[in-house]
């Protein structure tokens, strides 16, 4: 059975809708929690792809050993040519592995709730215009050298990027279902007062309106991601792979 390496960052973390759709395609999920001391593989030879999810920590938390280990591992995943997907923190770690900066918004804005993500010209074949999707972050990432910007919002211009033909990073959370959204907004409700955050009722209304569309979009995106279409090898992608592999 083909296997996808899943990296999560809390004991209770779950790959959510992404995990459900990968299992439906026949993939085994090898879930690792380096934050709890679980080891990462030495390379990607035993896996057919890798997804690195979000978490409450920062990609800049170099004092955490597991953050350093993940930043060291990600170049191996990208250089393998197998599908890599970074979600929120996973995208920021991908950016850092490529030498780019991860930092809070200059004016302190956060995206917590559902926001309209707009594709760039090079992202129009991957994202609808717009894609209303769940977010939960206060930091954003710069693009590594050679990476291709695929989508933006007004506050955080780098919402999705591609490196080479196989590696993607997205700032938003396609894995989040209604159940997960309600849990996060309840347990971390103190964050809903941050600048830019949406009220809980607004999130629930947006979820009812947009969640089915997110699920449909994700299905098509995962098919493209798993197949690693050769057209994506353009746009200086090989330069970006070398940049990440070099750290």
C-alpha atoms as an extended CHARMM CRD file, in Angstrom:
* protein
*
       247  EXT
         1         1  UNK       CA              0.0000000000        0.0000000000        0.0000000000  PROA      1               0.0000000000
         2         2  UNK       CA              1.3920000000        3.4440000000       -0.8700000000  PROA      2               0.0000000000
         3         3  UNK       CA              2.2760000000        5.5380000000        2.1500000000  PROA      3               0.0000000000
         4         4  UNK       CA              2.2040000000        9.2700000000        2.8820000000  PROA      4               0.0000000000
         5         5  UNK       CA              4.3620000000       10.6660000000        5.6820000000  PROA      5               0.0000000000
         6         6  UNK       CA              2.2160000000       12.9190000000        7.8720000000  PROA      6               0.0000000000
         7         7  UNK       CA              3.9470000000       15.3240000000       10.2880000000  PROA      7               0.0000000000
         8         8  UNK       CA              1.7630000000       16.9530000000       12.9520000000  PROA      8               0.0000000000
         9         9  UNK       CA              2.6520000000       19.1600000000       15.8990000000  PROA      9               0.0000000000
        10        10  UNK       CA              0.4300000000       18.2910000000       18.8410000000  PROA      10              0.0000000000
        11        11  UNK       CA             -0.6340000000       15.0640000000       20.5310000000  PROA      11              0.0000000000
        12        12  UNK       CA             -4.2580000000       15.6950000000       19.5550000000  PROA      12              0.0000000000
        13        13  UNK       CA             -3.5480000000       16.8310000000       15.9790000000  PROA      13              0.0000000000
        14        14  UNK       CA             -5.3180000000       15.0470000000       13.1530000000  PROA      14              0.0000000000
        15        15  UNK       CA             -4.7940000000       15.3350000000        9.3630000000  PROA      15              0.0000000000
        16        16  UNK       CA             -8.4900000000       16.1190000000        8.9920000000  PROA      16              0.0000000000
        17        17  UNK       CA            -10.0000000000       16.3850000000        5.5350000000  PROA      17              0.0000000000
        18        18  UNK       CA             -6.6210000000       15.9530000000        3.8440000000  PROA      18              0.0000000000
        19        19  UNK       CA             -6.1490000000       12.6590000000        5.6650000000  PROA      19              0.0000000000
        20        20  UNK       CA             -9.6760000000       11.5320000000        4.8080000000  PROA      20              0.0000000000
        21        21  UNK       CA             -9.1720000000       12.2150000000        1.1200000000  PROA      21              0.0000000000
        22        22  UNK       CA             -5.7620000000       10.5430000000        1.0210000000  PROA      22              0.0000000000
        23        23  UNK       CA             -7.1380000000        7.4200000000        2.7190000000  PROA      23              0.0000000000
        24        24  UNK       CA            -10.0190000000        7.3880000000        0.2220000000  PROA      24              0.0000000000
        25        25  UNK       CA             -7.3750000000        7.2350000000       -2.5290000000  PROA      25              0.0000000000
        26        26  UNK       CA             -5.8100000000        4.1480000000       -0.9640000000  PROA      26              0.0000000000
        27        27  UNK       CA             -2.8950000000        5.7210000000        0.8950000000  PROA      27              0.0000000000
        28        28  UNK       CA             -1.6380000000        4.5910000000        4.2710000000  PROA      28              0.0000000000
        29        29  UNK       CA             -0.8990000000        7.5400000000        6.5740000000  PROA      29              0.0000000000
        30        30  UNK       CA              2.3330000000        7.2400000000        8.5480000000  PROA      30              0.0000000000
        31        31  UNK       CA              1.6420000000        9.8640000000       11.2190000000  PROA      31              0.0000000000
        32        32  UNK       CA              4.6910000000       11.1760000000       13.0730000000  PROA      32              0.0000000000
        33        33  UNK       CA              4.8390000000       13.6580000000       15.9580000000  PROA      33              0.0000000000
        34        34  UNK       CA              8.4370000000       14.9040000000       16.2470000000  PROA      34              0.0000000000
        35        35  UNK       CA              7.2220000000       17.3160000000       18.9510000000  PROA      35              0.0000000000
        36        36  UNK       CA              6.7070000000       14.2320000000       21.1580000000  PROA      36              0.0000000000
        37        37  UNK       CA             10.0860000000       12.7540000000       20.3250000000  PROA      37              0.0000000000
        38        38  UNK       CA              9.0090000000       10.5270000000       17.4120000000  PROA      38              0.0000000000
        39        39  UNK       CA             11.7590000000       10.2010000000       14.8320000000  PROA      39              0.0000000000
        40        40  UNK       CA             11.5620000000       11.3320000000       11.2450000000  PROA      40              0.0000000000
        41        41  UNK       CA             12.7740000000        8.9440000000        8.5370000000  PROA      41              0.0000000000
        42        42  UNK       CA             16.2840000000        9.4250000000        7.2150000000  PROA      42              0.0000000000
        43        43  UNK       CA             14.9350000000        9.9210000000        3.6920000000  PROA      43              0.0000000000
        44        44  UNK       CA             11.7840000000        9.5250000000        1.5880000000  PROA      44              0.0000000000
        45        45  UNK       CA             12.5430000000        6.0530000000        0.2400000000  PROA      45              0.0000000000
        46        46  UNK       CA              9.7550000000        4.4710000000        2.3100000000  PROA      46              0.0000000000
        47        47  UNK       CA              7.0840000000        7.0340000000        1.4650000000  PROA      47              0.0000000000
        48        48  UNK       CA              5.2450000000        8.2660000000       -1.6010000000  PROA      48              0.0000000000
        49        49  UNK       CA              4.7120000000       11.8250000000       -0.3640000000  PROA      49              0.0000000000
        50        50  UNK       CA              4.8420000000       14.0680000000        2.6830000000  PROA      50              0.0000000000
        51        51  UNK       CA              2.4100000000       16.5030000000        4.3120000000  PROA      51              0.0000000000
        52        52  UNK       CA              3.5870000000       18.8030000000        7.1180000000  PROA      52              0.0000000000
        53        53  UNK       CA              0.7090000000       20.3960000000        9.0210000000  PROA      53              0.0000000000
        54        54  UNK       CA              0.3350000000       23.4520000000       11.2470000000  PROA      54              0.0000000000
        55        55  UNK       CA              0.7800000000       23.9820000000       14.9430000000  PROA      55              0.0000000000
        56        56  UNK       CA              0.8400000000       26.6240000000       17.6740000000  PROA      56              0.0000000000
        57        57  UNK       CA              4.6050000000       27.0540000000       17.5530000000  PROA      57              0.0000000000
        58        58  UNK       CA              6.5780000000       29.2980000000       15.1690000000  PROA      58              0.0000000000
        59        59  UNK       CA              8.8250000000       28.2220000000       12.3310000000  PROA      59              0.0000000000
        60        60  UNK       CA             11.3830000000       30.5060000000       14.0130000000  PROA      60              0.0000000000
        61        61  UNK       CA             11.4300000000       28.4780000000       17.2520000000  PROA      61              0.0000000000
        62        62  UNK       CA             14.9700000000       27.2280000000       16.7320000000  PROA      62              0.0000000000
        63        63  UNK       CA             15.2520000000       26.5150000000       20.4520000000  PROA      63              0.0000000000
        64        64  UNK       CA             12.9240000000       23.5470000000       19.8270000000  PROA      64              0.0000000000
        65        65  UNK       CA             14.8740000000       20.5160000000       18.6600000000  PROA      65              0.0000000000
        66        66  UNK       CA             12.0020000000       19.1150000000       16.5900000000  PROA      66              0.0000000000
        67        67  UNK       CA             11.6860000000       22.3840000000       14.6370000000  PROA      67              0.0000000000
        68        68  UNK       CA             15.3660000000       22.1940000000       13.7330000000  PROA      68              0.0000000000
        69        69  UNK       CA             14.9890000000       18.5420000000       12.7270000000  PROA      69              0.0000000000
        70        70  UNK       CA             12.0090000000       19.2930000000       10.5070000000  PROA      70              0.0000000000
        71        71  UNK       CA             13.8380000000       22.1460000000        8.7790000000  PROA      71              0.0000000000
        72        72  UNK       CA             16.7190000000       19.7220000000        8.1620000000  PROA      72              0.0000000000
        73        73  UNK       CA             14.3710000000       17.0240000000        6.8500000000  PROA      73              0.0000000000
        74        74  UNK       CA             12.2740000000       19.1420000000        4.4750000000  PROA      74              0.0000000000
        75        75  UNK       CA             15.0590000000       19.6320000000        1.8860000000  PROA      75              0.0000000000
        76        76  UNK       CA             15.3450000000       15.8390000000        1.6320000000  PROA      76              0.0000000000
        77        77  UNK       CA             11.5990000000       15.5830000000        1.0070000000  PROA      77              0.0000000000
        78        78  UNK       CA             11.6900000000       18.2780000000       -1.6910000000  PROA      78              0.0000000000
        79        79  UNK       CA             14.8170000000       16.9220000000       -3.3790000000  PROA      79              0.0000000000
        80        80  UNK       CA             13.2780000000       13.4320000000       -3.5480000000  PROA      80              0.0000000000
        81        81  UNK       CA             10.8740000000       14.6520000000       -6.2260000000  PROA      81              0.0000000000
        82        82  UNK       CA              7.9540000000       13.1270000000       -4.3460000000  PROA      82              0.0000000000
        83        83  UNK       CA              4.9000000000       15.2490000000       -3.4870000000  PROA      83              0.0000000000
        84        84  UNK       CA              5.4270000000       17.6170000000       -0.5670000000  PROA      84              0.0000000000
        85        85  UNK       CA              2.6440000000       19.7360000000        0.8960000000  PROA      85              0.0000000000
        86        86  UNK       CA              3.1760000000       22.2210000000        3.7160000000  PROA      86              0.0000000000
        87        87  UNK       CA              0.0920000000       23.5790000000        5.4790000000  PROA      87              0.0000000000
        88        88  UNK       CA              0.4460000000       26.8310000000        7.4780000000  PROA      88              0.0000000000
        89        89  UNK       CA              3.4410000000       26.0370000000        9.7250000000  PROA      89              0.0000000000
        90        90  UNK       CA              4.4350000000       23.3860000000        7.1690000000  PROA      90              0.0000000000
        91        91  UNK       CA              4.5660000000       26.0600000000        4.4620000000  PROA      91              0.0000000000
        92        92  UNK       CA              6.5340000000       28.3940000000        6.7110000000  PROA      92              0.0000000000
        93        93  UNK       CA              9.0400000000       25.6380000000        7.4860000000  PROA      93              0.0000000000
        94        94  UNK       CA              9.3730000000       25.0240000000        3.7470000000  PROA      94              0.0000000000
        95        95  UNK       CA             10.0910000000       28.7290000000        3.2660000000  PROA      95              0.0000000000
        96        96  UNK       CA             12.6960000000       28.7330000000        6.0320000000  PROA      96              0.0000000000
        97        97  UNK       CA             14.3300000000       25.6130000000        4.6090000000  PROA      97              0.0000000000
        98        98  UNK       CA             14.7550000000       27.6190000000        1.3880000000  PROA      98              0.0000000000
        99        99  UNK       CA             16.3690000000       30.5390000000        3.1900000000  PROA      99              0.0000000000
       100       100  UNK       CA             13.2810000000       32.8080000000        3.2720000000  PROA      100             0.0000000000
       101       101  UNK       CA             11.9940000000       34.8700000000        6.1890000000  PROA      101             0.0000000000
       102       102  UNK       CA              8.9780000000       33.9580000000        8.3290000000  PROA      102             0.0000000000
       103       103  UNK       CA              7.6260000000       36.8450000000       10.3940000000  PROA      103             0.0000000000
       104       104  UNK       CA              4.4710000000       38.3930000000       11.8970000000  PROA      104             0.0000000000
       105       105  UNK       CA              2.4830000000       40.8810000000        9.8670000000  PROA      105             0.0000000000
       106       106  UNK       CA              4.1620000000       44.2920000000       10.1010000000  PROA      106             0.0000000000
       107       107  UNK       CA              0.9850000000       45.8810000000       11.5020000000  PROA      107             0.0000000000
       108       108  UNK       CA             -0.0050000000       42.9760000000       13.7230000000  PROA      108             0.0000000000
       109       109  UNK       CA             -2.8700000000       41.6470000000       11.5910000000  PROA      109             0.0000000000
       110       110  UNK       CA             -4.0320000000       38.0430000000       11.8490000000  PROA      110             0.0000000000
       111       111  UNK       CA             -6.1120000000       35.8680000000        9.5800000000  PROA      111             0.0000000000
       112       112  UNK       CA             -8.3750000000       33.7950000000       11.8170000000  PROA      112             0.0000000000
       113       113  UNK       CA            -11.5440000000       32.7110000000       10.0490000000  PROA      113             0.0000000000
       114       114  UNK       CA            -12.5850000000       32.4200000000        6.4060000000  PROA      114             0.0000000000
       115       115  UNK       CA            -10.8890000000       34.7170000000        3.8940000000  PROA      115             0.0000000000
       116       116  UNK       CA            -10.9890000000       35.1090000000        0.1240000000  PROA      116             0.0000000000
       117       117  UNK       CA             -7.7350000000       33.7950000000       -1.3630000000  PROA      117             0.0000000000
       118       118  UNK       CA             -7.0350000000       35.1460000000       -4.8540000000  PROA      118             0.0000000000
       119       119  UNK       CA             -4.9670000000       33.1640000000       -7.3670000000  PROA      119             0.0000000000
       120       120  UNK       CA             -2.1080000000       34.8060000000       -9.2110000000  PROA      120             0.0000000000
       121       121  UNK       CA             -1.8960000000       34.3240000000      -12.9940000000  PROA      121             0.0000000000
       122       122  UNK       CA              0.2990000000       31.2690000000      -12.3790000000  PROA      122             0.0000000000
       123       123  UNK       CA             -2.1550000000       29.8500000000       -9.8440000000  PROA      123             0.0000000000
       124       124  UNK       CA             -5.3600000000       30.1170000000      -11.8450000000  PROA      124             0.0000000000
       125       125  UNK       CA             -5.2350000000       26.4810000000      -12.9320000000  PROA      125             0.0000000000
       126       126  UNK       CA             -5.0950000000       25.3960000000       -9.2700000000  PROA      126             0.0000000000
       127       127  UNK       CA             -7.3880000000       27.7960000000       -7.3960000000  PROA      127             0.0000000000
       128       128  UNK       CA            -10.8160000000       29.2840000000       -8.0830000000  PROA      128             0.0000000000
       129       129  UNK       CA            -11.0670000000       33.0700000000       -8.0250000000  PROA      129             0.0000000000
       130       130  UNK       CA            -11.6040000000       33.4740000000       -5.1340000000  PROA      130             0.0000000000
       131       131  UNK       CA            -11.2300000000       30.4860000000       -2.8520000000  PROA      131             0.0000000000
       132       132  UNK       CA            -12.9300000000       31.1830000000        0.4990000000  PROA      132             0.0000000000
       133       133  UNK       CA            -11.0550000000       29.0370000000        2.9790000000  PROA      133             0.0000000000
       134       134  UNK       CA            -10.1940000000       28.7810000000        6.6820000000  PROA      134             0.0000000000
       135       135  UNK       CA             -7.0850000000       30.4320000000        8.1100000000  PROA      135             0.0000000000
       136       136  UNK       CA             -5.5000000000       30.6200000000       11.5640000000  PROA      136             0.0000000000
       137       137  UNK       CA             -2.1890000000       32.4710000000       11.6630000000  PROA      137             0.0000000000
       138       138  UNK       CA             -0.4090000000       35.6960000000       12.5200000000  PROA      138             0.0000000000
       139       139  UNK       CA              2.8880000000       35.0070000000       10.7570000000  PROA      139             0.0000000000
       140       140  UNK       CA              3.5390000000       34.7940000000        7.0370000000  PROA      140             0.0000000000
       141       141  UNK       CA              6.4020000000       33.7050000000        4.8080000000  PROA      141             0.0000000000
       142       142  UNK       CA              8.5380000000       35.2970000000        2.1160000000  PROA      142             0.0000000000
       143       143  UNK       CA              9.1990000000       33.3100000000       -1.0430000000  PROA      143             0.0000000000
       144       144  UNK       CA             12.4180000000       31.3000000000       -1.3010000000  PROA      144             0.0000000000
       145       145  UNK       CA             14.5300000000       32.0630000000       -4.3610000000  PROA      145             0.0000000000
       146       146  UNK       CA             12.9030000000       30.5700000000       -7.4670000000  PROA      146             0.0000000000
       147       147  UNK       CA              9.5780000000       29.7400000000       -5.7750000000  PROA      147             0.0000000000
       148       148  UNK       CA              6.3770000000       30.6160000000       -7.6500000000  PROA      148             0.0000000000
       149       149  UNK       CA              3.6350000000       32.6170000000       -5.9190000000  PROA      149             0.0000000000
       150       150  UNK       CA              0.2600000000       30.9930000000       -6.6250000000  PROA      150             0.0000000000
       151       151  UNK       CA             -2.2300000000       32.8660000000       -4.4360000000  PROA      151             0.0000000000
       152       152  UNK       CA             -2.5040000000       35.9410000000       -2.2110000000  PROA      152             0.0000000000
       153       153  UNK       CA             -4.6570000000       37.9190000000        0.2020000000  PROA      153             0.0000000000
       154       154  UNK       CA             -4.4030000000       41.6110000000        1.0150000000  PROA      154             0.0000000000
       155       155  UNK       CA             -2.7370000000       41.1240000000        4.3920000000  PROA      155             0.0000000000
       156       156  UNK       CA             -0.5050000000       38.1590000000        3.5180000000  PROA      156             0.0000000000
       157       157  UNK       CA              0.5660000000       38.2270000000       -0.1420000000  PROA      157             0.0000000000
       158       158  UNK       CA              2.1310000000       34.7430000000       -0.0780000000  PROA      158             0.0000000000
       159       159  UNK       CA             -0.8060000000       32.3810000000        0.4650000000  PROA      159             0.0000000000
       160       160  UNK       CA              0.3950000000       29.5560000000       -1.7670000000  PROA      160             0.0000000000
       161       161  UNK       CA              3.6720000000       28.7480000000       -3.4760000000  PROA      161             0.0000000000
       162       162  UNK       CA              5.2110000000       26.0230000000       -5.5710000000  PROA      162             0.0000000000
       163       163  UNK       CA              8.8110000000       24.8810000000       -5.5740000000  PROA      163             0.0000000000
       164       164  UNK       CA              9.8260000000       22.7830000000       -8.5690000000  PROA      164             0.0000000000
       165       165  UNK       CA              7.1310000000       20.3970000000       -9.7340000000  PROA      165             0.0000000000
       166       166  UNK       CA              6.4600000000       18.5730000000       -6.4710000000  PROA      166             0.0000000000
       167       167  UNK       CA              6.5200000000       20.9100000000       -3.4610000000  PROA      167             0.0000000000
       168       168  UNK       CA              3.6540000000       23.1890000000       -2.4350000000  PROA      168             0.0000000000
       169       169  UNK       CA              3.1110000000       25.3980000000        0.5810000000  PROA      169             0.0000000000
       170       170  UNK       CA             -0.2510000000       26.9050000000        1.5380000000  PROA      170             0.0000000000
       171       171  UNK       CA             -0.8340000000       29.3770000000        4.3520000000  PROA      171             0.0000000000
       172       172  UNK       CA             -4.4710000000       28.3470000000        4.7800000000  PROA      172             0.0000000000
       173       173  UNK       CA             -6.0560000000       25.1740000000        6.2130000000  PROA      173             0.0000000000
       174       174  UNK       CA             -7.8510000000       22.9360000000        3.6860000000  PROA      174             0.0000000000
       175       175  UNK       CA             -7.8190000000       20.0950000000        6.2350000000  PROA      175             0.0000000000
       176       176  UNK       CA            -10.1640000000       21.9520000000        8.5990000000  PROA      176             0.0000000000
       177       177  UNK       CA            -13.7110000000       20.5980000000        8.7300000000  PROA      177             0.0000000000
       178       178  UNK       CA            -16.6550000000       22.1820000000       10.5270000000  PROA      178             0.0000000000
       179       179  UNK       CA            -15.9280000000       20.0480000000       13.5990000000  PROA      179             0.0000000000
       180       180  UNK       CA            -12.2900000000       21.1620000000       13.7050000000  PROA      180             0.0000000000
       181       181  UNK       CA            -13.2360000000       24.8060000000       13.1190000000  PROA      181             0.0000000000
       182       182  UNK       CA            -15.6520000000       24.7330000000       16.0380000000  PROA      182             0.0000000000
       183       183  UNK       CA            -13.0650000000       23.0540000000       18.2890000000  PROA      183             0.0000000000
       184       184  UNK       CA            -10.3120000000       25.5560000000       17.4740000000  PROA      184             0.0000000000
       185       185  UNK       CA            -12.5940000000       28.5720000000       17.8560000000  PROA      185             0.0000000000
       186       186  UNK       CA            -13.7490000000       27.2390000000       21.2280000000  PROA      186             0.0000000000
       187       187  UNK       CA            -10.4660000000       26.1190000000       22.7700000000  PROA      187             0.0000000000
       188       188  UNK       CA             -8.4890000000       29.0990000000       21.4310000000  PROA      188             0.0000000000
       189       189  UNK       CA            -11.3280000000       31.5980000000       21.6350000000  PROA      189             0.0000000000
       190       190  UNK       CA             -9.0760000000       34.1230000000       23.3840000000  PROA      190             0.0000000000
       191       191  UNK       CA             -7.3610000000       34.6850000000       20.0240000000  PROA      191             0.0000000000
       192       192  UNK       CA            -10.5600000000       35.9090000000       18.3880000000  PROA      192             0.0000000000
       193       193  UNK       CA             -9.9240000000       39.4070000000       19.7670000000  PROA      193             0.0000000000
       194       194  UNK       CA             -6.6970000000       39.7720000000       17.7550000000  PROA      194             0.0000000000
       195       195  UNK       CA             -6.6460000000       42.3560000000       14.9200000000  PROA      195             0.0000000000
       196       196  UNK       CA             -8.2710000000       40.8730000000       11.8230000000  PROA      196             0.0000000000
       197       197  UNK       CA             -9.7780000000       37.8210000000       13.5540000000  PROA      197             0.0000000000
       198       198  UNK       CA            -13.3950000000       36.9980000000       12.7990000000  PROA      198             0.0000000000
       199       199  UNK       CA            -16.1040000000       36.3860000000       15.3670000000  PROA      199             0.0000000000
       200       200  UNK       CA            -17.1650000000       32.8130000000       16.0550000000  PROA      200             0.0000000000
       201       201  UNK       CA            -20.6330000000       33.3220000000       14.5430000000  PROA      201             0.0000000000
       202       202  UNK       CA            -19.1100000000       34.7120000000       11.3600000000  PROA      202             0.0000000000
       203       203  UNK       CA            -16.8400000000       31.6700000000       11.0650000000  PROA      203             0.0000000000
       204       204  UNK       CA            -19.7780000000       29.3010000000       11.4520000000  PROA      204             0.0000000000
       205       205  UNK       CA            -21.8150000000       31.1330000000        8.8230000000  PROA      205             0.0000000000
       206       206  UNK       CA            -18.8710000000       31.1340000000        6.4150000000  PROA      206             0.0000000000
       207       207  UNK       CA            -18.2640000000       27.4320000000        7.0290000000  PROA      207             0.0000000000
       208       208  UNK       CA            -21.8670000000       26.6370000000        6.1430000000  PROA      208             0.0000000000
       209       209  UNK       CA            -21.4980000000       28.6470000000        2.9480000000  PROA      209             0.0000000000
       210       210  UNK       CA            -18.0530000000       27.5870000000        1.7490000000  PROA      210             0.0000000000
       211       211  UNK       CA            -17.0970000000       24.2180000000        3.2770000000  PROA      211             0.0000000000
       212       212  UNK       CA            -18.5320000000       22.0360000000        0.5120000000  PROA      212             0.0000000000
       213       213  UNK       CA            -16.6350000000       24.0900000000       -2.0610000000  PROA      213             0.0000000000
       214       214  UNK       CA            -13.3960000000       23.6790000000       -0.1340000000  PROA      214             0.0000000000
       215       215  UNK       CA            -13.8580000000       19.8930000000       -0.0320000000  PROA      215             0.0000000000
       216       216  UNK       CA            -14.4950000000       19.7930000000       -3.7760000000  PROA      216             0.0000000000
       217       217  UNK       CA            -11.5090000000       22.0190000000       -4.5440000000  PROA      217             0.0000000000
       218       218  UNK       CA             -9.2080000000       19.9750000000       -2.2890000000  PROA      218             0.0000000000
       219       219  UNK       CA            -10.1010000000       16.7630000000       -4.0960000000  PROA      219             0.0000000000
       220       220  UNK       CA             -8.9990000000       18.1960000000       -7.4180000000  PROA      220             0.0000000000
       221       221  UNK       CA             -5.9070000000       19.7930000000       -5.9190000000  PROA      221             0.0000000000
       222       222  UNK       CA             -4.7410000000       16.5500000000       -4.3110000000  PROA      222             0.0000000000
       223       223  UNK       CA             -5.1160000000       14.7320000000       -7.6230000000  PROA      223             0.0000000000
       224       224  UNK       CA             -2.8740000000       17.3240000000       -9.2710000000  PROA      224             0.0000000000
       225       225  UNK       CA             -0.4210000000       17.2720000000       -6.3840000000  PROA      225             0.0000000000
       226       226  UNK       CA             -0.1220000000       13.4920000000       -6.3370000000  PROA      226             0.0000000000
       227       227  UNK       CA              0.3500000000       13.3400000000      -10.0960000000  PROA      227             0.0000000000
       228       228  UNK       CA              2.9820000000       16.1400000000      -10.0820000000  PROA      228             0.0000000000
       229       229  UNK       CA              2.0600000000       17.4970000000      -13.5230000000  PROA      229             0.0000000000
       230       230  UNK       CA              5.1050000000       18.1950000000      -15.6690000000  PROA      230             0.0000000000
       231       231  UNK       CA              3.8810000000       21.6860000000      -16.6160000000  PROA      231             0.0000000000
       232       232  UNK       CA              4.8030000000       22.8430000000      -13.1120000000  PROA      232             0.0000000000
       233       233  UNK       CA              8.5010000000       22.2430000000      -13.8340000000  PROA      233             0.0000000000
       234       234  UNK       CA              8.6510000000       25.6000000000      -15.5800000000  PROA      234             0.0000000000
       235       235  UNK       CA              9.0020000000       29.0360000000      -13.9010000000  PROA      235             0.0000000000
       236       236  UNK       CA             12.5270000000       28.4160000000      -12.5700000000  PROA      236             0.0000000000
       237       237  UNK       CA             11.3610000000       25.5510000000      -10.4100000000  PROA      237             0.0000000000
       238       238  UNK       CA             14.6060000000       23.6280000000      -10.4700000000  PROA      238             0.0000000000
       239       239  UNK       CA             16.4320000000       26.6720000000       -9.0630000000  PROA      239             0.0000000000
       240       240  UNK       CA             14.0330000000       26.6970000000       -6.1380000000  PROA      240             0.0000000000
       241       241  UNK       CA             14.5670000000       22.9890000000       -5.4650000000  PROA      241             0.0000000000
       242       242  UNK       CA             18.3200000000       23.5470000000       -5.3860000000  PROA      242             0.0000000000
       243       243  UNK       CA             17.8370000000       26.4810000000       -2.9890000000  PROA      243             0.0000000000
       244       244  UNK       CA             15.7990000000       24.3850000000       -0.5560000000  PROA      244             0.0000000000
       245       245  UNK       CA             18.1130000000       21.3750000000       -0.8830000000  PROA      245             0.0000000000
       246       246  UNK       CA             21.0730000000       23.6410000000       -0.0860000000  PROA      246             0.0000000000
       247       247  UNK       CA             19.2890000000       25.0050000000        2.9790000000  PROA      247             0.0000000000
